[in-house]
Amino acid sequence: MIRDSSLSLRMIFTRNVVWWIALSIVTPAVATRAQTLMPTPAPATAPSAAPEEETIIPTFETQKLARTYILDVPAPRGQITDRNGAPLAQNRLSYNLVINFPTPLDFSDAQALNFAKEKIDYAAKLIGRRLRISDDAILRHYRNRGIMPLEIAQNLSQQEYEKVKGDLPAGMMVRPVYVEQTFNAMLTGKHGEYKLTFDKDGRKTSEKLVTPPEPGYNVVTTIDLRLQQLAEKALEAKAKRGAMVIIDPNNGDILALASWPTYDPNLFVPSISAEQLKMLQDDPNIPLLPRAYRSSYPPGSTFKVAVGIAALEAHAVYPDDQYQCVPAIQVGNVTFHNWKKSDRGALNFVQALTESCDTWFYQVGIKTGAAPIIDWALKLGFGAKCGIPLRGEAEGRIPNDEYMKATHGRRILNGDIANMSIGQGDIQATPLQMAQAMGIIANGGTVYQTRLVQQVQTFDNQIVTAYQVRAKRTLDLSSGTLDQVRTGMTDVVNGAGGTAHQASLDNVEVAGKTGTAQWGPKHKERTAAWFSGFLPTDQPKYAFAAVYEGDVGSKVHGGSAAAPMIADVFKEIYHGEKLASRQQRRAREQPEVRRAEPVEEEDESD
């Protein structure tokens, strides 16, 4: 028997994204949420006189005389879709097992408990599930809402449903419901009212839909469902903990926003138990943390891209200038090492970026000075929230003199600049910020407002709110600097001395930068292994950042841990396409740039 159904939403994939789109969080609704009991006393005069309704406190005694219920009718929920209209969340039918008490409601407390417990025990044996419902809960329901079904088992599995659907005694039924998995106020709609009238003996005399519900809005995101699925698949296969962000560098749209590990949001519907919540909270891998935008890490050598831009734009170095890539240099009373033990000789910028030579960047960073590095880091979007409509976005950190004085009691020193030049020390960045910075470099210097939602629309596709593509500003980046950076990042993946050969693809050219950095208390340091960049190199369509969180004491590196995850994603995206020769690619016309409107590591593993 199918009765009393209500609508809501269930996530089918991309649980990270849909669960996070929480412009406002609400608790899930159940089928008979917010019932208002409006009983009418028996008429004192002639039976034909129209009864005068009044609101009274529902009790066991008044329940028997109640004549009118105003029931809440949940509105059809809106959907969250990807950029192409594919649902990221949609309705899934589930079943709850309920007890119907006989009317009129004249059981004593003992009789109500005996009736309910008999059904509960039978159901528990039938489905093989332990059902815990207190006597107080049974009596409270019977006295105040006895005319309505009492739920005793929620979210029956398909196997449980098959067991019970044809084998239930009188007084029990399986009720279909739709399980809410996306908590967004825009999706809620406006609830309606349904009026039921009973006579004093509990027989229904009329029913009427007084106010029809108004459907919720649909939210169209910028997410590409296929990319999101591939990103989650790569993280699941290759990372115990980590994150991946992919954006469109030509408009700032977020195409994938993935974190790992994740959790099953079904646990929260209709509500999560204290034991299950504690288990999630105590999990050392922190599955409740959306690392893609809420975690910040030292960026390691990926930050050398920003340092190189600062040095070239400040004319502290020029493309042909060479500095020695030695195993170590002395800065003050501290020895700073290169990740390679051998002397690599004199290198220019492209060669130093390709090989990720630490000692080259120590020297150039100190010559450039802290101010230009900080300035260009901020211009690239580090140290500030990207502004997506999700709560808890981390700001990251670009340390300046004020920060250093407040934290360490001193201004920035050369040793701090050396650390900054290889993305360590006090610098922190989120995967989202890193992808945004790569997008700015890929498109030639335009800073777009990062966008996660395209628009909110009604069920009949009328736009309620639109979030337009917005170019916030254009950086004054010289073409010479851009060419140097792009050439170096291309050689990181494809050049002989590059550190990201495991990201190289047969049918598309990738540009990127690896990075490996340690953070955390001494003797408990963990490693963040990065790979960030863009592709195709000549006409970029995707900018990305991937980070792999290593365990305490683990030896993971950007080139061997993060780069392969990116390769896995884009092998699928570019499957079957042919790769043009480098000469053909270089000869193509560059895309038009939209202007703004008023640790020691093994080779190839940095």
C-alpha positions as CSV (number, residue, x, y, z in Angstrom):
1,M,0.0,0.0,0.0
2,I,1.5,3.4,-1.0
3,R,0.4,6.4,0.9
4,D,1.7,9.7,2.3
5,S,4.7,10.2,0.0
6,S,6.8,13.3,0.1
7,L,9.5,14.7,-2.1
8,S,13.2,15.5,-1.5
9,L,16.6,14.8,-3.0
10,R,19.3,12.2,-2.9
11,M,22.9,12.6,-4.0
12,I,23.9,10.1,-6.7
13,F,27.5,11.0,-7.1
14,T,30.0,13.9,-6.6
15,R,29.1,13.8,-2.9
16,N,31.8,16.3,-2.1
17,V,30.4,19.0,-4.3
18,V,26.7,18.5,-3.7
19,W,27.1,18.2,0.1
20,W,29.1,21.4,0.2
21,I,26.8,23.6,-1.8
22,A,25.2,24.8,1.4
23,L,24.2,28.4,0.9
24,S,22.1,27.8,4.0
25,I,21.9,24.6,5.9
26,V,18.6,23.2,7.1
27,T,17.6,20.0,8.7
28,P,15.9,17.3,6.5
29,A,12.1,17.1,6.4
30,V,10.2,13.9,7.0
31,A,6.8,13.2,5.5
32,T,4.6,14.6,8.2
33,R,6.8,17.4,9.4
34,A,5.3,20.3,11.2
35,Q,1.8,19.0,11.7
36,T,-0.7,21.4,13.2
37,L,-3.5,19.8,15.2
38,M,-6.7,21.9,15.2
39,P,-9.3,19.7,17.0
40,T,-13.0,20.7,17.2
41,P,-15.1,19.8,20.3
42,A,-18.3,18.0,19.9
43,P,-21.2,20.4,19.2
44,A,-23.3,21.3,22.3
45,T,-26.5,22.2,20.4
46,A,-28.3,20.7,17.5
47,P,-26.1,18.2,15.5
48,S,-26.8,20.1,12.3
49,A,-25.2,23.3,13.6
50,A,-21.8,24.2,11.9
51,P,-19.0,23.4,14.3
52,E,-16.8,26.3,15.5
53,E,-13.2,25.4,15.4
54,E,-10.7,26.4,18.1
55,T,-7.1,25.5,18.8
56,I,-6.5,23.4,21.9
57,I,-3.6,21.4,23.2
58,P,-3.7,17.9,21.8
59,T,-4.0,15.2,24.5
60,F,-5.2,11.7,24.6
61,E,-8.7,12.8,25.6
62,T,-9.1,15.6,23.0
63,Q,-7.6,13.3,20.3
64,K,-10.7,11.2,20.4
65,L,-12.8,14.3,19.7
66,A,-10.5,15.9,17.1
67,R,-12.0,16.6,13.7
68,T,-9.6,18.6,11.7
69,Y,-5.9,18.3,10.9
70,I,-3.9,20.8,8.9
71,L,-1.0,18.8,7.5
72,D,2.2,20.2,6.0
73,V,2.7,19.2,2.4
74,P,6.4,19.3,1.5
75,A,7.1,21.1,-1.7
76,P,8.8,19.3,-4.6
77,R,12.5,19.9,-4.2
78,G,14.7,21.6,-6.8
79,Q,17.6,19.9,-8.3
80,I,21.3,20.7,-8.4
81,T,22.8,20.0,-11.8
82,D,26.1,20.3,-13.5
83,R,26.8,22.8,-16.2
84,N,25.3,20.6,-18.9
85,G,22.1,19.9,-16.9
86,A,23.1,16.5,-15.6
87,P,21.8,16.1,-12.1
88,L,24.3,16.1,-9.3
89,A,21.4,15.3,-7.0
90,Q,18.1,13.7,-7.8
91,N,15.1,11.9,-6.3
92,R,15.5,8.3,-5.2
93,L,12.6,6.3,-3.9
94,S,13.1,4.7,-0.5
95,Y,10.8,2.9,1.9
96,N,9.9,3.3,5.6
97,L,8.1,0.7,7.6
98,V,5.2,2.1,9.6
99,I,2.5,1.1,12.0
100,N,-1.1,2.2,11.6
101,F,-3.1,2.4,14.9
102,P,-6.8,1.4,14.6
103,T,-9.4,4.1,14.9
104,P,-11.1,5.3,16.9
105,L,-8.2,5.9,19.2
106,D,-9.5,4.3,22.4
107,F,-6.5,2.2,23.4
108,S,-5.3,2.5,27.0
109,D,-1.5,3.1,27.4
110,A,-0.9,-0.6,28.0
111,Q,-3.0,-1.6,24.9
112,A,-1.2,0.9,22.7
113,L,2.2,-0.3,23.8
114,N,1.3,-4.0,23.4
115,F,-0.1,-3.3,19.9
116,A,3.1,-1.4,18.8
117,K,5.6,-3.8,20.4
118,E,4.0,-6.8,18.7
119,K,4.4,-5.2,15.3
120,I,7.9,-3.9,16.1
121,D,9.1,-7.4,17.2
122,Y,7.5,-9.0,14.1
123,A,9.2,-6.5,11.8
124,A,12.6,-6.8,13.5
125,K,12.6,-10.6,12.9
126,L,11.3,-10.2,9.4
127,I,14.0,-7.8,8.2
128,G,16.8,-8.9,10.6
129,R,17.3,-5.5,12.0
130,R,17.3,-4.4,15.6
131,L,14.5,-1.8,16.1
132,R,14.7,0.5,19.1
133,I,11.7,2.6,19.9
134,S,11.1,3.7,23.5
135,D,7.7,3.4,25.3
136,D,7.6,7.1,25.7
137,A,8.0,7.7,21.9
138,I,5.2,5.2,21.2
139,L,2.8,6.8,23.7
140,R,3.7,10.3,22.7
141,H,2.9,9.5,19.1
142,Y,-0.3,7.7,20.0
143,R,-1.7,10.4,22.2
144,N,-0.8,13.4,19.9
145,R,-0.6,12.0,16.4
146,G,-2.2,8.6,16.7
147,I,-4.2,9.0,13.4
148,M,-0.9,9.2,11.6
149,P,1.5,6.3,10.8
150,L,4.3,5.6,13.3
151,E,7.6,5.0,11.6
152,I,9.5,2.1,13.1
153,A,12.2,1.4,10.4
154,Q,13.6,3.9,7.9
155,N,15.4,3.6,4.6
156,L,14.7,-0.1,3.9
157,S,17.2,-1.7,1.6
158,Q,15.9,-3.4,-1.5
159,Q,16.4,-6.8,0.1
160,E,14.5,-5.7,3.2
161,Y,11.7,-4.3,1.1
162,E,11.4,-7.5,-0.9
163,K,11.1,-9.5,2.4
164,V,8.3,-7.4,3.9
165,K,6.2,-6.1,1.0
166,G,4.0,-9.2,0.9
167,D,4.2,-10.4,4.4
168,L,2.9,-7.7,6.7
169,P,0.1,-8.2,9.2
170,A,-2.8,-5.9,9.6
171,G,-1.8,-2.6,11.1
172,M,1.6,-2.4,9.2
173,M,2.5,-1.0,5.9
174,V,5.6,0.1,3.8
175,R,5.4,3.7,3.0
176,P,7.4,5.3,0.1
177,V,9.4,8.4,0.9
178,Y,12.1,10.4,-1.0
179,V,15.3,10.9,0.9
180,E,16.7,14.4,1.3
181,Q,20.4,14.6,0.6
182,T,21.0,18.3,-0.4
183,F,20.4,21.0,2.1
184,N,20.0,24.2,0.3
185,A,17.4,26.8,1.1
186,M,17.0,27.7,-2.6
187,L,15.9,24.1,-3.3
188,T,13.3,23.9,-0.5
189,G,10.3,25.6,-2.2
190,K,7.2,26.6,-0.3
191,H,5.2,24.0,1.6
192,G,1.5,23.6,1.1
193,E,-1.4,22.7,3.4
194,Y,-3.6,19.6,3.3
195,K,-6.8,19.5,5.4
196,L,-8.3,16.2,6.8
197,T,-11.6,16.2,8.7
198,F,-12.8,13.3,10.9
199,D,-15.9,12.8,12.9
200,K,-15.9,12.1,16.6
201,D,-15.5,8.4,16.0
202,G,-12.4,8.8,14.0
203,R,-13.9,8.2,10.6
204,K,-12.6,10.5,7.8
205,T,-15.3,12.7,6.4
206,S,-13.4,15.0,4.0
207,E,-9.9,15.9,2.7
208,K,-8.8,18.8,0.7
209,L,-5.6,20.4,-0.6
210,V,-6.0,23.9,0.8
211,T,-2.7,25.4,-0.4
212,P,-0.7,23.7,-3.1
213,P,3.1,23.5,-2.6
214,E,5.4,25.6,-4.7
215,P,8.4,23.7,-6.2
216,G,11.9,24.7,-5.1
217,Y,14.4,26.3,-7.5
218,N,17.0,24.4,-9.5
219,V,20.7,25.3,-9.0
220,V,22.9,25.1,-12.1
221,T,26.5,24.8,-11.1
222,T,29.7,25.2,-13.1
223,I,30.7,21.6,-12.3
224,D,31.4,19.2,-15.2
225,L,30.0,15.9,-13.9
226,R,32.4,13.8,-16.0
227,L,35.5,15.8,-14.8
228,Q,34.2,15.6,-11.2
229,Q,33.8,11.9,-11.4
230,L,37.3,11.4,-12.9
231,A,38.9,13.6,-10.2
232,E,37.2,11.6,-7.4
233,K,38.2,8.3,-9.1
234,A,41.8,9.4,-9.4
235,L,41.9,10.5,-5.7
236,E,40.3,7.3,-4.5
237,A,42.8,5.2,-6.5
238,K,46.0,7.0,-5.6
239,A,45.5,9.1,-2.5
240,K,44.7,8.2,1.1
241,R,44.1,12.0,1.6
242,G,44.1,14.8,-0.9
243,A,42.2,17.1,-3.2
244,M,41.9,18.1,-6.8
245,V,40.5,21.3,-8.4
246,I,40.1,21.9,-12.1
247,I,38.9,25.3,-13.5
248,D,38.3,26.8,-16.9
249,P,41.1,29.5,-17.2
250,N,39.1,31.4,-19.8
251,N,36.2,32.3,-17.4
252,G,37.0,31.2,-13.9
253,D,34.4,28.4,-13.8
254,I,35.2,25.6,-11.4
255,L,34.8,22.3,-13.3
256,A,35.8,19.9,-10.5
257,L,36.1,20.4,-6.8
258,A,37.1,17.1,-5.2
259,S,38.4,16.0,-1.8
260,W,39.4,12.6,-0.4
261,P,38.5,10.8,1.7
262,T,34.8,11.6,1.7
263,Y,31.9,10.1,3.5
264,D,28.4,8.7,2.8
265,P,25.9,11.5,3.2
266,N,23.2,8.9,3.6
267,L,24.4,8.7,7.2
268,F,22.9,12.1,7.9
269,V,19.4,11.2,6.6
270,P,17.1,11.5,8.4
271,S,19.6,12.1,11.1
272,I,23.0,10.6,12.1
273,S,23.4,8.7,15.2
274,A,25.8,9.9,17.9
275,E,28.0,6.9,17.4
276,Q,28.3,7.3,13.6
277,L,29.0,11.1,14.0
278,K,31.7,10.4,16.6
279,M,33.2,7.8,14.3
280,L,33.5,10.4,11.5
281,Q,34.8,13.0,13.8
282,D,37.4,10.7,15.3
283,D,38.6,9.4,11.9
284,P,42.3,10.4,11.6
285,N,41.8,11.0,7.9
286,I,39.2,13.6,8.6
287,P,36.6,12.7,6.0
288,L,34.3,15.6,7.0
289,L,37.0,18.1,5.8
290,P,36.5,19.5,2.2
291,R,40.3,19.8,1.6
292,A,39.8,21.4,-1.9
293,Y,38.9,24.8,-0.5
294,R,39.0,24.5,3.3
295,S,42.6,23.2,3.8
296,S,45.7,25.2,3.2
297,Y,49.2,23.7,2.7
298,P,52.7,25.0,2.1
299,P,52.8,25.1,-1.7
300,G,56.4,23.9,-2.0
301,S,58.1,24.3,-5.4
302,T,54.8,25.1,-7.2
303,F,55.3,28.6,-5.7
304,K,58.5,29.0,-7.7
305,V,56.3,30.1,-10.6
306,A,55.2,33.1,-8.6
307,V,58.8,33.8,-7.5
308,G,60.0,33.6,-11.1
309,I,57.3,36.1,-12.3
310,A,58.3,38.5,-9.5
311,A,62.0,38.3,-10.3
312,L,61.5,38.7,-14.1
313,E,58.9,41.5,-13.7
314,A,61.1,43.4,-11.2
315,H,64.1,42.9,-13.5
316,A,66.0,41.4,-10.7
317,V,67.0,38.7,-13.3
318,Y,66.7,38.4,-17.0
319,P,66.0,35.3,-19.1
320,D,69.6,34.8,-20.0
321,D,71.0,35.4,-16.5
322,Q,72.6,32.3,-15.0
323,Y,73.1,31.3,-11.4
324,Q,74.8,28.3,-10.0
325,C,72.7,25.3,-9.0
326,V,74.9,24.1,-6.2
327,P,74.0,21.4,-3.6
328,A,73.8,24.0,-0.8
329,I,74.3,27.7,0.0
330,Q,74.8,29.6,3.3
331,V,72.3,32.3,4.3
332,G,73.3,33.9,7.5
333,N,74.2,31.1,9.9
334,V,71.9,28.6,8.2
335,T,72.7,26.2,5.4
336,F,70.0,25.8,2.8
337,H,70.2,22.7,0.6
338,N,69.0,21.8,-2.9
339,W,66.9,18.7,-3.3
340,K,69.5,17.3,-5.6
341,K,72.9,16.5,-4.1
342,S,74.9,17.0,-7.2
343,D,76.1,20.4,-8.7
344,R,73.9,21.1,-11.7
345,G,76.1,24.0,-12.9
346,A,75.0,27.4,-14.2
347,L,71.3,27.6,-15.1
348,N,69.0,30.2,-16.5
349,F,65.4,30.7,-15.4
350,V,63.7,28.1,-17.7
351,Q,66.3,25.5,-16.8
352,A,66.1,26.2,-13.1
353,L,62.3,25.9,-13.2
354,T,62.4,22.8,-15.2
355,E,64.8,21.1,-12.8
356,S,63.2,22.8,-9.8
357,C,66.6,23.9,-8.4
358,D,66.2,25.2,-4.9
359,T,69.6,26.9,-4.5
360,W,69.0,28.9,-7.8
361,F,65.7,30.2,-6.3
362,Y,67.3,31.0,-2.9
363,Q,69.7,33.3,-4.7
364,V,67.2,34.9,-7.0
365,G,64.6,35.3,-4.3
366,I,66.9,37.1,-2.0
367,K,68.1,39.3,-4.9
368,T,64.5,40.1,-5.8
369,G,63.5,40.9,-2.2
370,A,60.3,40.1,-0.2
371,A,58.2,42.9,-1.4
372,P,57.9,42.0,-5.1
373,I,57.4,38.3,-4.3
374,I,54.6,39.2,-1.8
375,D,53.1,41.6,-4.3
376,W,52.9,39.2,-7.2
377,A,51.7,36.4,-4.9
378,L,48.8,38.5,-3.9
379,K,48.1,39.5,-7.5
380,L,47.9,35.8,-8.4
381,G,45.2,35.3,-5.7
382,F,47.2,33.8,-2.9
383,G,46.5,34.9,0.6
384,A,42.8,35.7,0.0
385,K,39.6,33.8,-0.4
386,C,38.5,33.0,-3.9
387,G,34.9,34.0,-3.0
388,I,33.0,30.9,-3.8
389,P,29.5,30.6,-2.0
390,L,30.7,27.9,0.4
391,R,31.2,28.3,4.1
392,G,34.6,27.9,5.6
393,E,36.9,28.7,2.7
394,A,40.4,29.1,3.9
395,E,42.4,32.3,3.1
396,G,45.8,30.7,2.9
397,R,48.7,32.9,4.0
398,I,51.3,35.2,2.4
399,P,53.5,36.4,5.3
400,N,54.6,40.0,5.4
401,D,56.5,42.1,8.0
402,E,53.4,42.6,10.1
403,Y,52.7,38.9,10.2
404,M,56.3,38.0,11.0
405,K,56.4,40.6,13.8
406,A,53.2,39.4,15.3
407,T,54.1,35.7,15.0
408,H,57.9,35.6,15.3
409,G,58.7,39.0,16.8
410,R,60.8,40.2,13.9
411,R,60.6,41.4,10.3
412,I,61.2,39.2,7.3
413,L,64.9,38.2,7.0
414,N,66.9,36.7,4.1
415,G,66.4,33.3,5.6
416,D,62.6,33.8,5.4
417,I,62.9,34.9,1.8
418,A,64.9,31.8,1.0
419,N,62.1,29.7,2.5
420,M,59.5,31.7,0.7
421,S,61.3,31.3,-2.6
422,I,60.7,27.5,-2.5
423,G,57.2,27.8,-1.1
424,Q,58.0,26.8,2.5
425,G,58.2,28.6,5.8
426,D,55.0,30.4,6.7
427,I,53.4,30.4,3.2
428,Q,50.1,28.4,2.8
429,A,47.8,28.0,-0.2
430,T,44.6,26.0,-0.8
431,P,44.2,23.8,-3.9
432,L,41.5,26.2,-5.1
433,Q,43.8,29.2,-4.9
434,M,46.6,27.2,-6.7
435,A,44.3,26.3,-9.5
436,Q,43.1,29.9,-9.8
437,A,46.7,31.1,-10.0
438,M,47.4,28.6,-12.8
439,G,44.4,29.8,-14.6
440,I,45.6,33.4,-14.5
441,I,49.0,32.3,-16.0
442,A,47.3,30.1,-18.6
443,N,45.0,32.9,-19.9
444,G,47.7,35.5,-20.1
445,G,47.0,37.5,-16.9
446,T,43.3,38.0,-16.5
447,V,41.9,37.5,-13.0
448,Y,38.4,36.1,-13.2
449,Q,36.0,35.8,-10.3
450,T,36.0,32.2,-9.5
451,R,32.5,30.8,-10.1
452,L,30.8,27.7,-8.8
453,V,27.1,28.5,-9.6
454,Q,26.0,29.7,-13.0
455,Q,22.4,30.4,-12.1
456,V,19.3,29.6,-10.0
457,Q,16.1,28.9,-12.0
458,T,12.5,27.8,-11.6
459,F,11.3,24.3,-12.5
460,D,10.2,25.8,-15.9
461,N,13.6,27.3,-16.6
462,Q,12.9,30.9,-15.7
463,I,16.1,32.4,-14.3
464,V,15.8,33.7,-10.8
465,T,19.4,34.7,-10.2
466,A,22.3,34.6,-12.7
467,Y,26.0,34.8,-11.7
468,Q,27.8,36.3,-14.7
469,V,31.4,35.6,-15.8
470,R,33.4,38.6,-14.4
471,A,36.9,39.6,-15.2
472,K,38.0,41.5,-12.1
473,R,41.3,42.8,-13.3
474,T,44.2,42.2,-15.7
475,L,47.7,41.8,-14.5
476,D,50.4,43.8,-16.2
477,L,52.4,40.8,-17.1
478,S,54.9,41.2,-20.0
479,S,54.7,38.8,-22.9
480,G,58.4,37.9,-22.3
481,T,57.7,36.8,-18.7
482,L,54.7,34.8,-19.7
483,D,56.7,33.0,-22.4
484,Q,59.5,32.2,-20.0
485,V,57.1,30.8,-17.4
486,R,55.1,28.8,-19.9
487,T,58.2,27.4,-21.5
488,G,59.6,26.4,-18.2
489,M,56.3,24.7,-17.0
490,T,56.1,22.9,-20.4
491,D,59.6,21.5,-19.9
492,V,58.8,20.4,-16.3
493,V,56.5,17.9,-17.9
494,N,58.1,17.2,-21.3
495,G,61.7,18.3,-21.0
496,A,64.7,16.0,-20.4
497,G,65.4,17.3,-16.9
498,G,61.7,17.9,-15.9
499,T,60.3,16.7,-12.6
500,A,56.8,15.7,-13.8
501,H,57.3,13.2,-16.5
502,Q,54.5,11.1,-15.0
503,A,52.0,13.7,-16.1
504,S,53.1,13.6,-19.7
505,L,50.4,12.5,-22.1
506,D,50.7,11.1,-25.6
507,N,47.9,13.2,-27.2
508,V,48.0,16.6,-25.5
509,E,50.9,18.8,-24.1
510,V,50.7,19.6,-20.4
511,A,52.4,22.4,-18.6
512,G,52.9,22.2,-14.9
513,K,55.0,22.5,-11.8
514,T,55.6,19.9,-9.1
515,G,56.1,20.7,-5.4
516,T,56.8,19.0,-2.2
517,A,56.7,20.6,1.3
518,Q,56.6,19.6,4.9
519,W,54.4,21.0,7.6
520,G,53.4,20.3,11.1
521,P,55.3,20.0,14.5
522,K,58.8,18.7,14.5
523,H,59.1,14.9,14.4
524,K,55.5,14.7,13.3
525,E,55.9,16.5,10.0
526,R,53.6,15.5,7.1
527,T,54.3,16.0,3.4
528,A,52.2,17.9,0.9
529,A,52.9,16.7,-2.6
530,W,51.6,19.0,-5.3
531,F,51.2,19.2,-9.1
532,S,49.6,22.2,-10.7
533,G,49.5,23.6,-14.2
534,F,47.3,23.8,-17.3
535,L,46.6,22.2,-20.7
536,P,46.8,22.2,-23.6
537,T,49.8,24.4,-23.5
538,D,49.1,26.4,-26.7
539,Q,45.3,27.1,-26.1
540,P,44.6,26.2,-22.5
541,K,41.2,24.8,-21.6
542,Y,41.9,23.5,-18.1
543,A,43.9,24.8,-15.2
544,F,44.4,22.4,-12.3
545,A,45.9,21.7,-8.9
546,A,46.3,18.4,-7.2
547,V,47.7,17.8,-3.7
548,Y,48.5,14.5,-2.0
549,E,48.7,14.5,1.8
550,G,51.4,12.1,3.0
551,D,51.5,10.3,6.3
552,V,53.9,11.4,9.1
553,G,57.5,10.4,8.0
554,S,56.4,9.3,4.5
555,K,58.6,10.0,1.4
556,V,56.1,11.2,-1.2
557,H,56.8,13.7,-3.9
558,G,54.8,15.9,-6.3
559,G,56.2,14.2,-9.4
560,S,55.5,10.7,-8.2
561,A,52.3,11.2,-6.1
562,A,50.3,14.1,-7.5
563,A,51.3,14.3,-11.2
564,P,50.0,10.8,-12.0
565,M,46.5,11.7,-10.6
566,I,46.3,14.6,-13.1
567,A,47.5,12.2,-15.9
568,D,44.7,9.7,-15.0
569,V,42.0,12.4,-15.4
570,F,43.2,13.9,-18.7
571,K,44.0,10.6,-20.3
572,E,40.3,10.0,-20.3
573,I,39.4,13.5,-21.4
574,Y,41.7,13.5,-24.4
575,H,41.4,9.8,-25.2
576,G,41.7,9.3,-29.0
577,E,42.8,12.8,-29.9
578,K,46.0,13.3,-31.9
579,L,48.8,15.5,-30.7
580,A,50.1,18.1,-33.2
581,S,53.9,18.6,-33.4
582,R,55.4,21.2,-31.1
583,Q,56.2,23.4,-34.1
584,Q,52.6,23.3,-35.3
585,R,51.4,24.2,-31.8
586,R,53.9,27.1,-31.4
587,A,52.8,28.5,-34.8
588,R,49.1,28.6,-33.8
589,E,47.7,32.0,-33.0
590,Q,47.5,32.6,-29.3
591,P,44.0,32.9,-27.9
592,E,42.6,36.4,-27.3
593,V,42.9,37.5,-23.7
594,R,39.8,39.1,-22.1
595,R,40.7,42.3,-20.4
596,A,39.3,43.3,-17.1
597,E,36.2,45.4,-16.9
598,P,35.7,49.2,-15.1
599,V,63.5,18.2,1.9
600,E,65.6,15.8,-0.2
601,E,63.9,14.0,-3.0
602,E,64.6,11.6,-5.8
603,D,65.1,12.7,-9.4
604,E,61.9,13.6,-11.3
605,S,60.0,13.8,-8.0
606,D,60.1,17.3,-6.7
